[in-house]
Amino acid sequence: MQALKRKLEELDPPLKHTLEEREGTLIITLFDPQLPAKTQRSFSARLLHNRELLYEVVRDAVNELRAIGAYPPLDAKALLTD
């Protein structure tokens, strides 16, 4: 999870995020500090163990926010690379 947090902070522009656990589900909320925009995704414990799928879902959420701010979308491997 630390690697994912670091990747979100390294984006240009960076995204703010919160992580919250509710009833065995991890909820990530992404905020664009330059826009009044946010999006949320929920992850089961099973999904958290599938790194590729987890990053794909987060990338889709990031691209949702980037589209609102007229930024180019991230490609498929943008968050996966270390």
PDB file with one MODEL, atoms N, CA, C and O in Angstrom:
MODEL        1
ATOM      1  N   MET A   1       0.823  -1.188   0.000  1.00  0.00           N
ATOM      2  CA  MET A   1       0.000   0.000   0.000  1.00  0.00           C
ATOM      3  C   MET A   1       0.874   1.261   0.000  1.00  0.00           C
ATOM      4  O   MET A   1       0.482   2.289  -0.552  1.00  0.00           O
ATOM      5  N   GLN A   2       2.053   1.178   0.617  1.00  0.00           N
ATOM      6  CA  GLN A   2       2.959   2.332   0.628  1.00  0.00           C
ATOM      7  C   GLN A   2       3.394   2.702  -0.791  1.00  0.00           C
ATOM      8  O   GLN A   2       3.503   3.881  -1.126  1.00  0.00           O
ATOM      9  N   ALA A   3       3.639   1.686  -1.618  1.00  0.00           N
ATOM     10  CA  ALA A   3       4.052   1.958  -3.000  1.00  0.00           C
ATOM     11  C   ALA A   3       2.945   2.679  -3.757  1.00  0.00           C
ATOM     12  O   ALA A   3       3.216   3.595  -4.533  1.00  0.00           O
ATOM     13  N   LEU A   4       1.707   2.274  -3.535  1.00  0.00           N
ATOM     14  CA  LEU A   4       0.579   2.930  -4.189  1.00  0.00           C
ATOM     15  C   LEU A   4       0.451   4.378  -3.711  1.00  0.00           C
ATOM     16  O   LEU A   4       0.225   5.278  -4.520  1.00  0.00           O
ATOM     17  N   LYS A   5       0.593   4.603  -2.425  1.00  0.00           N
ATOM     18  CA  LYS A   5       0.537   5.969  -1.885  1.00  0.00           C
ATOM     19  C   LYS A   5       1.608   6.843  -2.536  1.00  0.00           C
ATOM     20  O   LYS A   5       1.344   7.982  -2.921  1.00  0.00           O
ATOM     21  N   ARG A   6       2.810   6.301  -2.653  1.00  0.00           N
ATOM     22  CA  ARG A   6       3.919   7.043  -3.254  1.00  0.00           C
ATOM     23  C   ARG A   6       3.615   7.374  -4.720  1.00  0.00           C
ATOM     24  O   ARG A   6       3.877   8.488  -5.174  1.00  0.00           O
ATOM     25  N   LYS A   7       3.068   6.413  -5.450  1.00  0.00           N
ATOM     26  CA  LYS A   7       2.734   6.640  -6.861  1.00  0.00           C
ATOM     27  C   LYS A   7       1.702   7.751  -7.012  1.00  0.00           C
ATOM     28  O   LYS A   7       1.813   8.582  -7.913  1.00  0.00           O
ATOM     29  N   LEU A   8       0.703   7.772  -6.140  1.00  0.00           N
ATOM     30  CA  LEU A   8      -0.324   8.816  -6.207  1.00  0.00           C
ATOM     31  C   LEU A   8       0.274  10.191  -5.931  1.00  0.00           C
ATOM     32  O   LEU A   8      -0.118  11.182  -6.546  1.00  0.00           O
ATOM     33  N   GLU A   9       1.223  10.243  -5.005  1.00  0.00           N
ATOM     34  CA  GLU A   9       1.869  11.517  -4.671  1.00  0.00           C
ATOM     35  C   GLU A   9       2.812  11.989  -5.774  1.00  0.00           C
ATOM     36  O   GLU A   9       3.060  13.188  -5.908  1.00  0.00           O
ATOM     37  N   GLU A  10       3.341  11.053  -6.566  1.00  0.00           N
ATOM     38  CA  GLU A  10       4.279  11.395  -7.634  1.00  0.00           C
ATOM     39  C   GLU A  10       3.592  11.829  -8.925  1.00  0.00           C
ATOM     40  O   GLU A  10       4.256  12.324  -9.835  1.00  0.00           O
ATOM     41  N   LEU A  11       2.286  11.653  -9.021  1.00  0.00           N
ATOM     42  CA  LEU A  11       1.573  12.038 -10.235  1.00  0.00           C
ATOM     43  C   LEU A  11       1.694  13.541 -10.469  1.00  0.00           C
ATOM     44  O   LEU A  11       1.882  14.316  -9.531  1.00  0.00           O
ATOM     45  N   ASP A  12       1.585  13.931 -11.717  1.00  0.00           N
ATOM     46  CA  ASP A  12       1.617  15.349 -12.060  1.00  0.00           C
ATOM     47  C   ASP A  12       0.312  15.704 -12.754  1.00  0.00           C
ATOM     48  O   ASP A  12       0.139  15.346 -13.919  1.00  0.00           O
ATOM     49  N   PRO A  13      -0.590  16.372 -12.111  1.00  0.00           N
ATOM     50  CA  PRO A  13      -0.554  16.888 -10.743  1.00  0.00           C
ATOM     51  C   PRO A  13      -0.808  15.768  -9.734  1.00  0.00           C
ATOM     52  O   PRO A  13      -1.467  14.781 -10.060  1.00  0.00           O
ATOM     53  N   PRO A  14      -0.289  15.913  -8.510  1.00  0.00           N
ATOM     54  CA  PRO A  14      -0.497  14.889  -7.483  1.00  0.00           C
ATOM     55  C   PRO A  14      -1.951  14.848  -7.028  1.00  0.00           C
ATOM     56  O   PRO A  14      -2.677  15.838  -7.115  1.00  0.00           O
ATOM     57  N   LEU A  15      -2.357  13.680  -6.542  1.00  0.00           N
ATOM     58  CA  LEU A  15      -3.703  13.525  -5.998  1.00  0.00           C
ATOM     59  C   LEU A  15      -3.613  13.286  -4.502  1.00  0.00           C
ATOM     60  O   LEU A  15      -2.729  12.570  -4.031  1.00  0.00           O
ATOM     61  N   LYS A  16      -4.513  13.875  -3.775  1.00  0.00           N
ATOM     62  CA  LYS A  16      -4.652  13.591  -2.346  1.00  0.00           C
ATOM     63  C   LYS A  16      -5.519  12.347  -2.227  1.00  0.00           C
ATOM     64  O   LYS A  16      -6.317  12.049  -3.117  1.00  0.00           O
ATOM     65  N   HIS A  17      -5.361  11.625  -1.129  1.00  0.00           N
ATOM     66  CA  HIS A  17      -6.153  10.413  -0.959  1.00  0.00           C
ATOM     67  C   HIS A  17      -6.356  10.112   0.517  1.00  0.00           C
ATOM     68  O   HIS A  17      -5.583  10.539   1.375  1.00  0.00           O
ATOM     69  N   THR A  18      -7.410   9.371   0.782  1.00  0.00           N
ATOM     70  CA  THR A  18      -7.641   8.839   2.121  1.00  0.00           C
ATOM     71  C   THR A  18      -7.915   7.352   1.981  1.00  0.00           C
ATOM     72  O   THR A  18      -8.461   6.897   0.976  1.00  0.00           O
ATOM     73  N   LEU A  19      -7.530   6.610   2.994  1.00  0.00           N
ATOM     74  CA  LEU A  19      -7.809   5.181   3.069  1.00  0.00           C
ATOM     75  C   LEU A  19      -8.619   4.938   4.329  1.00  0.00           C
ATOM     76  O   LEU A  19      -8.289   5.451   5.398  1.00  0.00           O
ATOM     77  N   GLU A  20      -9.673   4.159   4.199  1.00  0.00           N
ATOM     78  CA  GLU A  20     -10.554   3.895   5.330  1.00  0.00           C
ATOM     79  C   GLU A  20     -11.006   2.441   5.252  1.00  0.00           C
ATOM     80  O   GLU A  20     -11.303   1.932   4.171  1.00  0.00           O
ATOM     81  N   GLU A  21     -11.056   1.786   6.390  1.00  0.00           N
ATOM     82  CA  GLU A  21     -11.535   0.408   6.414  1.00  0.00           C
ATOM     83  C   GLU A  21     -12.907   0.368   7.065  1.00  0.00           C
ATOM     84  O   GLU A  21     -13.114   0.906   8.153  1.00  0.00           O
ATOM     85  N   ARG A  22     -13.846  -0.283   6.374  1.00  0.00           N
ATOM     86  CA  ARG A  22     -15.207  -0.455   6.883  1.00  0.00           C
ATOM     87  C   ARG A  22     -15.641  -1.889   6.656  1.00  0.00           C
ATOM     88  O   ARG A  22     -15.733  -2.347   5.517  1.00  0.00           O
ATOM     89  N   GLU A  23     -15.906  -2.586   7.728  1.00  0.00           N
ATOM     90  CA  GLU A  23     -16.441  -3.953   7.655  1.00  0.00           C
ATOM     91  C   GLU A  23     -15.647  -4.841   6.702  1.00  0.00           C
ATOM     92  O   GLU A  23     -16.231  -5.535   5.869  1.00  0.00           O
ATOM     93  N   GLY A  24     -14.337  -4.823   6.817  1.00  0.00           N
ATOM     94  CA  GLY A  24     -13.486  -5.676   6.001  1.00  0.00           C
ATOM     95  C   GLY A  24     -13.267  -5.187   4.578  1.00  0.00           C
ATOM     96  O   GLY A  24     -12.685  -5.902   3.762  1.00  0.00           O
ATOM     97  N   THR A  25     -13.719  -3.999   4.274  1.00  0.00           N
ATOM     98  CA  THR A  25     -13.560  -3.417   2.945  1.00  0.00           C
ATOM     99  C   THR A  25     -12.692  -2.169   3.056  1.00  0.00           C
ATOM    100  O   THR A  25     -12.908  -1.331   3.932  1.00  0.00           O
ATOM    101  N   LEU A  26     -11.722  -2.050   2.177  1.00  0.00           N
ATOM    102  CA  LEU A  26     -10.883  -0.855   2.136  1.00  0.00           C
ATOM    103  C   LEU A  26     -11.513   0.126   1.157  1.00  0.00           C
ATOM    104  O   LEU A  26     -11.839  -0.236   0.026  1.00  0.00           O
ATOM    105  N   ILE A  27     -11.681   1.360   1.595  1.00  0.00           N
ATOM    106  CA  ILE A  27     -12.251   2.402   0.746  1.00  0.00           C
ATOM    107  C   ILE A  27     -11.175   3.451   0.512  1.00  0.00           C
ATOM    108  O   ILE A  27     -10.637   4.033   1.454  1.00  0.00           O
ATOM    109  N   ILE A  28     -10.873   3.680  -0.745  1.00  0.00           N
ATOM    110  CA  ILE A  28      -9.910   4.717  -1.106  1.00  0.00           C
ATOM    111  C   ILE A  28     -10.685   5.861  -1.753  1.00  0.00           C
ATOM    112  O   ILE A  28     -11.495   5.653  -2.657  1.00  0.00           O
ATOM    113  N   THR A  29     -10.421   7.056  -1.276  1.00  0.00           N
ATOM    114  CA  THR A  29     -11.025   8.259  -1.841  1.00  0.00           C
ATOM    115  C   THR A  29      -9.901   9.105  -2.415  1.00  0.00           C
ATOM    116  O   THR A  29      -8.935   9.424  -1.722  1.00  0.00           O
ATOM    117  N   LEU A  30     -10.031   9.461  -3.666  1.00  0.00           N
ATOM    118  CA  LEU A  30      -9.041  10.294  -4.348  1.00  0.00           C
ATOM    119  C   LEU A  30      -9.616  11.688  -4.541  1.00  0.00           C
ATOM    120  O   LEU A  30     -10.772  11.844  -4.934  1.00  0.00           O
ATOM    121  N   PHE A  31      -8.798  12.704  -4.260  1.00  0.00           N
ATOM    122  CA  PHE A  31      -9.196  14.105  -4.393  1.00  0.00           C
ATOM    123  C   PHE A  31      -8.220  14.806  -5.323  1.00  0.00           C
ATOM    124  O   PHE A  31      -7.010  14.599  -5.226  1.00  0.00           O
ATOM    125  N   ASP A  32      -8.728  15.618  -6.205  1.00  0.00           N
ATOM    126  CA  ASP A  32      -7.868  16.497  -6.989  1.00  0.00           C
ATOM    127  C   ASP A  32      -7.851  17.834  -6.266  1.00  0.00           C
ATOM    128  O   ASP A  32      -8.874  18.519  -6.236  1.00  0.00           O
ATOM    129  N   PRO A  33      -6.710  18.232  -5.674  1.00  0.00           N
ATOM    130  CA  PRO A  33      -6.670  19.470  -4.895  1.00  0.00           C
ATOM    131  C   PRO A  33      -6.881  20.727  -5.739  1.00  0.00           C
ATOM    132  O   PRO A  33      -7.160  21.796  -5.195  1.00  0.00           O
ATOM    133  N   GLN A  34      -6.751  20.610  -7.062  1.00  0.00           N
ATOM    134  CA  GLN A  34      -6.931  21.770  -7.933  1.00  0.00           C
ATOM    135  C   GLN A  34      -8.371  21.922  -8.420  1.00  0.00           C
ATOM    136  O   GLN A  34      -8.724  22.943  -9.008  1.00  0.00           O
ATOM    137  N   LEU A  35      -9.188  20.921  -8.179  1.00  0.00           N
ATOM    138  CA  LEU A  35     -10.584  20.932  -8.629  1.00  0.00           C
ATOM    139  C   LEU A  35     -11.490  20.512  -7.479  1.00  0.00           C
ATOM    140  O   LEU A  35     -11.036  19.854  -6.543  1.00  0.00           O
ATOM    141  N   PRO A  36     -12.739  20.878  -7.538  1.00  0.00           N
ATOM    142  CA  PRO A  36     -13.668  20.329  -6.545  1.00  0.00           C
ATOM    143  C   PRO A  36     -14.157  18.959  -7.027  1.00  0.00           C
ATOM    144  O   PRO A  36     -15.339  18.786  -7.327  1.00  0.00           O
ATOM    145  N   ALA A  37     -13.241  17.992  -7.100  1.00  0.00           N
ATOM    146  CA  ALA A  37     -13.583  16.676  -7.635  1.00  0.00           C
ATOM    147  C   ALA A  37     -13.002  15.579  -6.757  1.00  0.00           C
ATOM    148  O   ALA A  37     -11.887  15.695  -6.247  1.00  0.00           O
ATOM    149  N   LYS A  38     -13.781  14.508  -6.590  1.00  0.00           N
ATOM    150  CA  LYS A  38     -13.291  13.337  -5.867  1.00  0.00           C
ATOM    151  C   LYS A  38     -13.975  12.101  -6.423  1.00  0.00           C
ATOM    152  O   LYS A  38     -15.019  12.183  -7.071  1.00  0.00           O
ATOM    153  N   THR A  39     -13.369  10.962  -6.159  1.00  0.00           N
ATOM    154  CA  THR A  39     -13.946   9.684  -6.540  1.00  0.00           C
ATOM    155  C   THR A  39     -13.567   8.658  -5.485  1.00  0.00           C
ATOM    156  O   THR A  39     -12.559   8.809  -4.795  1.00  0.00           O
ATOM    157  N   GLN A  40     -14.377   7.617  -5.364  1.00  0.00           N
ATOM    158  CA  GLN A  40     -14.145   6.573  -4.362  1.00  0.00           C
ATOM    159  C   GLN A  40     -14.184   5.208  -5.015  1.00  0.00           C
ATOM    160  O   GLN A  40     -14.907   4.981  -5.985  1.00  0.00           O
ATOM    161  N   ARG A  41     -13.389   4.301  -4.461  1.00  0.00           N
ATOM    162  CA  ARG A  41     -13.419   2.904  -4.874  1.00  0.00           C
ATOM    163  C   ARG A  41     -13.360   2.045  -3.616  1.00  0.00           C
ATOM    164  O   ARG A  41     -12.713   2.409  -2.635  1.00  0.00           O
ATOM    165  N   SER A  42     -14.039   0.907  -3.655  1.00  0.00           N
ATOM    166  CA  SER A  42     -14.054  -0.045  -2.538  1.00  0.00           C
ATOM    167  C   SER A  42     -13.326  -1.311  -2.962  1.00  0.00           C
ATOM    168  O   SER A  42     -13.460  -1.771  -4.096  1.00  0.00           O
ATOM    169  N   PHE A  43     -12.550  -1.869  -2.033  1.00  0.00           N
ATOM    170  CA  PHE A  43     -11.766  -3.063  -2.318  1.00  0.00           C
ATOM    171  C   PHE A  43     -12.001  -4.116  -1.249  1.00  0.00           C
ATOM    172  O   PHE A  43     -11.876  -3.838  -0.056  1.00  0.00           O
ATOM    173  N   SER A  44     -12.340  -5.315  -1.672  1.00  0.00           N
ATOM    174  CA  SER A  44     -12.444  -6.435  -0.742  1.00  0.00           C
ATOM    175  C   SER A  44     -11.035  -6.915  -0.411  1.00  0.00           C
ATOM    176  O   SER A  44     -10.078  -6.587  -1.113  1.00  0.00           O
ATOM    177  N   ALA A  45     -10.917  -7.688   0.652  1.00  0.00           N
ATOM    178  CA  ALA A  45      -9.610  -8.235   1.031  1.00  0.00           C
ATOM    179  C   ALA A  45      -9.037  -9.079  -0.106  1.00  0.00           C
ATOM    180  O   ALA A  45      -7.827  -9.080  -0.331  1.00  0.00           O
ATOM    181  N   ARG A  46      -9.889  -9.786  -0.809  1.00  0.00           N
ATOM    182  CA  ARG A  46      -9.450 -10.633  -1.922  1.00  0.00           C
ATOM    183  C   ARG A  46      -8.829  -9.786  -3.038  1.00  0.00           C
ATOM    184  O   ARG A  46      -7.796 -10.151  -3.597  1.00  0.00           O
ATOM    185  N   LEU A  47      -9.457  -8.669  -3.352  1.00  0.00           N
ATOM    186  CA  LEU A  47      -8.936  -7.798  -4.405  1.00  0.00           C
ATOM    187  C   LEU A  47      -7.600  -7.182  -4.005  1.00  0.00           C
ATOM    188  O   LEU A  47      -6.734  -6.975  -4.855  1.00  0.00           O
ATOM    189  N   LEU A  48      -7.430  -6.891  -2.733  1.00  0.00           N
ATOM    190  CA  LEU A  48      -6.179  -6.280  -2.274  1.00  0.00           C
ATOM    191  C   LEU A  48      -4.978  -7.188  -2.518  1.00  0.00           C
ATOM    192  O   LEU A  48      -3.849  -6.704  -2.612  1.00  0.00           O
ATOM    193  N   HIS A  49      -5.204  -8.494  -2.622  1.00  0.00           N
ATOM    194  CA  HIS A  49      -4.109  -9.437  -2.859  1.00  0.00           C
ATOM    195  C   HIS A  49      -3.772  -9.575  -4.342  1.00  0.00           C
ATOM    196  O   HIS A  49      -2.778 -10.209  -4.696  1.00  0.00           O
ATOM    197  N   ASN A  50      -4.591  -8.987  -5.205  1.00  0.00           N
ATOM    198  CA  ASN A  50      -4.346  -9.032  -6.644  1.00  0.00           C
ATOM    199  C   ASN A  50      -3.806  -7.664  -7.064  1.00  0.00           C
ATOM    200  O   ASN A  50      -4.568  -6.771  -7.434  1.00  0.00           O
ATOM    201  N   ARG A  51      -2.498  -7.515  -7.002  1.00  0.00           N
ATOM    202  CA  ARG A  51      -1.858  -6.208  -7.216  1.00  0.00           C
ATOM    203  C   ARG A  51      -2.217  -5.597  -8.566  1.00  0.00           C
ATOM    204  O   ARG A  51      -2.540  -4.412  -8.642  1.00  0.00           O
ATOM    205  N   GLU A  52      -2.163  -6.397  -9.634  1.00  0.00           N
ATOM    206  CA  GLU A  52      -2.452  -5.860 -10.965  1.00  0.00           C
ATOM    207  C   GLU A  52      -3.870  -5.320 -11.067  1.00  0.00           C
ATOM    208  O   GLU A  52      -4.088  -4.231 -11.598  1.00  0.00           O
ATOM    209  N   LEU A  53      -4.832  -6.079 -10.561  1.00  0.00           N
ATOM    210  CA  LEU A  53      -6.226  -5.637 -10.624  1.00  0.00           C
ATOM    211  C   LEU A  53      -6.454  -4.423  -9.730  1.00  0.00           C
ATOM    212  O   LEU A  53      -7.171  -3.498 -10.112  1.00  0.00           O
ATOM    213  N   LEU A  54      -5.854  -4.421  -8.551  1.00  0.00           N
ATOM    214  CA  LEU A  54      -5.958  -3.281  -7.638  1.00  0.00           C
ATOM    215  C   LEU A  54      -5.468  -2.007  -8.326  1.00  0.00           C
ATOM    216  O   LEU A  54      -6.149  -0.982  -8.301  1.00  0.00           O
ATOM    217  N   TYR A  55      -4.294  -2.072  -8.935  1.00  0.00           N
ATOM    218  CA  TYR A  55      -3.728  -0.897  -9.596  1.00  0.00           C
ATOM    219  C   TYR A  55      -4.560  -0.490 -10.808  1.00  0.00           C
ATOM    220  O   TYR A  55      -4.655   0.698 -11.119  1.00  0.00           O
ATOM    221  N   GLU A  56      -5.163  -1.459 -11.495  1.00  0.00           N
ATOM    222  CA  GLU A  56      -6.024  -1.131 -12.633  1.00  0.00           C
ATOM    223  C   GLU A  56      -7.260  -0.353 -12.174  1.00  0.00           C
ATOM    224  O   GLU A  56      -7.655   0.622 -12.815  1.00  0.00           O
ATOM    225  N   VAL A  57      -7.863  -0.778 -11.078  1.00  0.00           N
ATOM    226  CA  VAL A  57      -9.039  -0.081 -10.546  1.00  0.00           C
ATOM    227  C   VAL A  57      -8.654   1.323 -10.083  1.00  0.00           C
ATOM    228  O   VAL A  57      -9.384   2.282 -10.337  1.00  0.00           O
ATOM    229  N   VAL A  58      -7.518   1.449  -9.409  1.00  0.00           N
ATOM    230  CA  VAL A  58      -7.059   2.770  -8.954  1.00  0.00           C
ATOM    231  C   VAL A  58      -6.735   3.650 -10.162  1.00  0.00           C
ATOM    232  O   VAL A  58      -7.076   4.833 -10.169  1.00  0.00           O
ATOM    233  N   ARG A  59      -6.090   3.096 -11.171  1.00  0.00           N
ATOM    234  CA  ARG A  59      -5.772   3.868 -12.386  1.00  0.00           C
ATOM    235  C   ARG A  59      -7.045   4.386 -13.043  1.00  0.00           C
ATOM    236  O   ARG A  59      -7.085   5.531 -13.496  1.00  0.00           O
ATOM    237  N   ASP A  60      -8.081   3.561 -13.101  1.00  0.00           N
ATOM    238  CA  ASP A  60      -9.350   4.017 -13.671  1.00  0.00           C
ATOM    239  C   ASP A  60      -9.934   5.169 -12.863  1.00  0.00           C
ATOM    240  O   ASP A  60     -10.494   6.107 -13.430  1.00  0.00           O
ATOM    241  N   ALA A  61      -9.806   5.101 -11.543  1.00  0.00           N
ATOM    242  CA  ALA A  61     -10.293   6.192 -10.686  1.00  0.00           C
ATOM    243  C   ALA A  61      -9.472   7.459 -10.923  1.00  0.00           C
ATOM    244  O   ALA A  61     -10.025   8.557 -10.996  1.00  0.00           O
ATOM    245  N   VAL A  62      -8.158   7.305 -11.043  1.00  0.00           N
ATOM    246  CA  VAL A  62      -7.284   8.453 -11.321  1.00  0.00           C
ATOM    247  C   VAL A  62      -7.669   9.079 -12.662  1.00  0.00           C
ATOM    248  O   VAL A  62      -7.776  10.300 -12.773  1.00  0.00           O
ATOM    249  N   ASN A  63      -7.875   8.248 -13.671  1.00  0.00           N
ATOM    250  CA  ASN A  63      -8.223   8.770 -14.990  1.00  0.00           C
ATOM    251  C   ASN A  63      -9.586   9.458 -14.988  1.00  0.00           C
ATOM    252  O   ASN A  63      -9.809  10.401 -15.748  1.00  0.00           O
ATOM    253  N   GLU A  64     -10.485   8.994 -14.146  1.00  0.00           N
ATOM    254  CA  GLU A  64     -11.780   9.661 -14.003  1.00  0.00           C
ATOM    255  C   GLU A  64     -11.573  11.109 -13.552  1.00  0.00           C
ATOM    256  O   GLU A  64     -12.192  12.026 -14.091  1.00  0.00           O
ATOM    257  N   LEU A  65     -10.705  11.305 -12.568  1.00  0.00           N
ATOM    258  CA  LEU A  65     -10.415  12.659 -12.092  1.00  0.00           C
ATOM    259  C   LEU A  65      -9.622  13.465 -13.121  1.00  0.00           C
ATOM    260  O   LEU A  65      -9.871  14.656 -13.305  1.00  0.00           O
ATOM    261  N   ARG A  66      -8.680  12.822 -13.780  1.00  0.00           N
ATOM    262  CA  ARG A  66      -7.857  13.532 -14.768  1.00  0.00           C
ATOM    263  C   ARG A  66      -8.714  14.035 -15.923  1.00  0.00           C
ATOM    264  O   ARG A  66      -8.446  15.106 -16.466  1.00  0.00           O
ATOM    265  N   ALA A  67      -9.729  13.286 -16.302  1.00  0.00           N
ATOM    266  CA  ALA A  67     -10.620  13.708 -17.391  1.00  0.00           C
ATOM    267  C   ALA A  67     -11.369  14.984 -17.019  1.00  0.00           C
ATOM    268  O   ALA A  67     -11.582  15.849 -17.869  1.00  0.00           O
ATOM    269  N   ILE A  68     -11.764  15.102 -15.772  1.00  0.00           N
ATOM    270  CA  ILE A  68     -12.468  16.300 -15.303  1.00  0.00           C
ATOM    271  C   ILE A  68     -11.552  17.516 -15.395  1.00  0.00           C
ATOM    272  O   ILE A  68     -12.000  18.613 -15.729  1.00  0.00           O
ATOM    273  N   GLY A  69     -10.281  17.323 -15.101  1.00  0.00           N
ATOM    274  CA  GLY A  69      -9.316  18.425 -15.120  1.00  0.00           C
ATOM    275  C   GLY A  69      -8.604  18.607 -16.448  1.00  0.00           C
ATOM    276  O   GLY A  69      -7.681  19.415 -16.546  1.00  0.00           O
ATOM    277  N   ALA A  70      -9.017  17.871 -17.472  1.00  0.00           N
ATOM    278  CA  ALA A  70      -8.439  17.963 -18.822  1.00  0.00           C
ATOM    279  C   ALA A  70      -6.968  17.545 -18.862  1.00  0.00           C
ATOM    280  O   ALA A  70      -6.194  18.089 -19.651  1.00  0.00           O
ATOM    281  N   TYR A  71      -6.577  16.591 -18.026  1.00  0.00           N
ATOM    282  CA  TYR A  71      -5.226  16.031 -18.061  1.00  0.00           C
ATOM    283  C   TYR A  71      -5.262  14.742 -18.870  1.00  0.00           C
ATOM    284  O   TYR A  71      -6.293  14.071 -18.902  1.00  0.00           O
ATOM    285  N   PRO A  72      -4.165  14.382 -19.521  1.00  0.00           N
ATOM    286  CA  PRO A  72      -4.157  13.136 -20.287  1.00  0.00           C
ATOM    287  C   PRO A  72      -4.282  11.934 -19.353  1.00  0.00           C
ATOM    288  O   PRO A  72      -3.789  11.971 -18.226  1.00  0.00           O
ATOM    289  N   PRO A  73      -4.939  10.868 -19.814  1.00  0.00           N
ATOM    290  CA  PRO A  73      -5.088   9.679 -18.976  1.00  0.00           C
ATOM    291  C   PRO A  73      -3.750   8.969 -18.773  1.00  0.00           C
ATOM    292  O   PRO A  73      -2.829   9.096 -19.580  1.00  0.00           O
ATOM    293  N   LEU A  74      -3.669   8.221 -17.676  1.00  0.00           N
ATOM    294  CA  LEU A  74      -2.497   7.380 -17.427  1.00  0.00           C
ATOM    295  C   LEU A  74      -2.603   6.140 -18.292  1.00  0.00           C
ATOM    296  O   LEU A  74      -3.703   5.656 -18.558  1.00  0.00           O
ATOM    297  N   ASP A  75      -1.465   5.624 -18.732  1.00  0.00           N
ATOM    298  CA  ASP A  75      -1.506   4.387 -19.500  1.00  0.00           C
ATOM    299  C   ASP A  75      -1.596   3.190 -18.561  1.00  0.00           C
ATOM    300  O   ASP A  75      -1.532   3.339 -17.340  1.00  0.00           O
ATOM    301  N   ALA A  76      -1.744   2.023 -19.131  1.00  0.00           N
ATOM    302  CA  ALA A  76      -2.017   0.808 -18.366  1.00  0.00           C
ATOM    303  C   ALA A  76      -0.943   0.472 -17.340  1.00  0.00           C
ATOM    304  O   ALA A  76      -1.261  -0.131 -16.316  1.00  0.00           O
ATOM    305  N   LYS A  77       0.296   0.832 -17.568  1.00  0.00           N
ATOM    306  CA  LYS A  77       1.391   0.456 -16.668  1.00  0.00           C
ATOM    307  C   LYS A  77       1.873   1.607 -15.789  1.00  0.00           C
ATOM    308  O   LYS A  77       2.843   1.438 -15.050  1.00  0.00           O
ATOM    309  N   ALA A  78       1.240   2.745 -15.846  1.00  0.00           N
ATOM    310  CA  ALA A  78       1.731   3.941 -15.150  1.00  0.00           C
ATOM    311  C   ALA A  78       1.889   3.756 -13.650  1.00  0.00           C
ATOM    312  O   ALA A  78       2.887   4.203 -13.084  1.00  0.00           O
ATOM    313  N   LEU A  79       0.949   3.119 -12.999  1.00  0.00           N
ATOM    314  CA  LEU A  79       1.040   2.945 -11.551  1.00  0.00           C
ATOM    315  C   LEU A  79       1.803   1.686 -11.168  1.00  0.00           C
ATOM    316  O   LEU A  79       2.322   1.596 -10.055  1.00  0.00           O
ATOM    317  N   LEU A  80       1.880   0.714 -12.070  1.00  0.00           N
ATOM    318  CA  LEU A  80       2.531  -0.549 -11.740  1.00  0.00           C
ATOM    319  C   LEU A  80       4.046  -0.461 -11.707  1.00  0.00           C
ATOM    320  O   LEU A  80       4.682  -1.200 -10.956  1.00  0.00           O
ATOM    321  N   THR A  81       4.635   0.410 -12.487  1.00  0.00           N
ATOM    322  CA  THR A  81       6.092   0.470 -12.547  1.00  0.00           C
ATOM    323  C   THR A  81       6.660   1.040 -11.259  1.00  0.00           C
ATOM    324  O   THR A  81       6.118   1.993 -10.701  1.00  0.00           O
ATOM    325  N   ASP A  82       7.739   0.461 -10.796  1.00  0.00           N
ATOM    326  CA  ASP A  82       8.381   0.921  -9.553  1.00  0.00           C
ATOM    327  C   ASP A  82       9.605   1.730  -9.836  1.00  0.00           C
ATOM    328  O   ASP A  82      10.266   2.194  -8.907  1.00  0.00           O
TER     329      ASP A  82
ENDMDL
END
